[in-house]
Amino acid sequence: MKSPLVTRAFDTPTPDLEELVIISSPFFPHKLANGYSNPTGSVVSSVNGTGIKSLAHLVTVLRDLKDPLSPLNSAAGEGITVFSRTALVAATDEILTDNGVRAQGSPDMMAVWQPKAGN
């Protein structure tokens, strides 16, 4: 097992890796996810080459992306998922509504997601 869930389970947090970010469920059904395997249990290692330190850091990286494509890498060689940033942003409300999700994120992560005043 090369998964960080096993190899780093008892590691002390560091500035470079405060917590593991785990994909806890399959993608919601939507044409954007067609062709991708079930990512459940994968640990997110990077987005566009930026190493992910924590869930709040992942949200910040996703919020600040400017590149048209967003490669999301998982640890332990589990694969790379590439989405169109514009298509994902445009489909978010539809995906949430279609799947009965009432909020895009928890209050603490939505505070990170919202752009800061003046940005």
DAHU-V654587 format. One record per pair of residues at least 4 apart in sequence whose C-alpha atoms are under 7 Angstrom apart, sorted by the first residue. I is the first residue (numbers start at 1). J is the second residue. If there is no record, write none. Layout:
i:I j:J
i:I j:J
//
This chain:
i:1 j:6
i:2 j:7
i:2 j:76
i:3 j:7
i:3 j:75
i:3 j:76
i:4 j:8
i:4 j:9
i:5 j:9
i:13 j:17
i:13 j:18
i:13 j:19
i:14 j:18
i:16 j:53
i:17 j:53
i:17 j:54
i:18 j:53
i:18 j:54
i:19 j:53
i:19 j:54
i:20 j:43
i:20 j:54
i:21 j:43
i:21 j:44
i:21 j:54
i:21 j:55
i:22 j:41
i:22 j:42
i:22 j:43
i:22 j:44
i:23 j:39
i:23 j:40
i:23 j:41
i:23 j:42
i:23 j:43
i:24 j:40
i:24 j:41
i:25 j:40
i:26 j:38
i:26 j:39
i:26 j:40
i:27 j:33
i:27 j:38
i:29 j:33
i:30 j:34
i:30 j:95
i:42 j:74
i:43 j:74
i:43 j:75
i:44 j:52
i:44 j:73
i:44 j:74
i:44 j:75
i:45 j:51
i:45 j:52
i:45 j:73
i:45 j:74
i:45 j:75
i:46 j:50
i:46 j:51
i:46 j:52
i:46 j:72
i:46 j:73
i:46 j:74
i:47 j:51
i:47 j:70
i:47 j:71
i:47 j:72
i:47 j:73
i:48 j:70
i:48 j:71
i:48 j:72
i:52 j:57
i:52 j:58
i:53 j:57
i:54 j:58
i:55 j:59
i:56 j:60
i:56 j:109
i:56 j:112
i:57 j:61
i:58 j:62
i:59 j:63
i:59 j:112
i:59 j:113
i:60 j:64
i:60 j:112
i:60 j:113
i:61 j:65
i:63 j:113
i:68 j:84
i:68 j:85
i:68 j:86
i:69 j:82
i:69 j:83
i:69 j:84
i:69 j:85
i:70 j:82
i:70 j:83
i:70 j:84
i:70 j:85
i:71 j:80
i:71 j:81
i:71 j:82
i:71 j:83
i:72 j:80
i:72 j:81
i:72 j:82
i:73 j:79
i:73 j:80
i:73 j:81
i:74 j:78
i:74 j:79
i:74 j:80
i:84 j:88
i:85 j:89
i:86 j:90
i:87 j:91
i:88 j:92
i:91 j:95
i:92 j:96
i:93 j:97
i:94 j:98
i:95 j:99
i:96 j:100
i:96 j:101
i:97 j:101
i:105 j:109
i:105 j:110
i:106 j:110
i:107 j:111
i:108 j:112
i:109 j:113
i:110 j:114
i:115 j:119
//
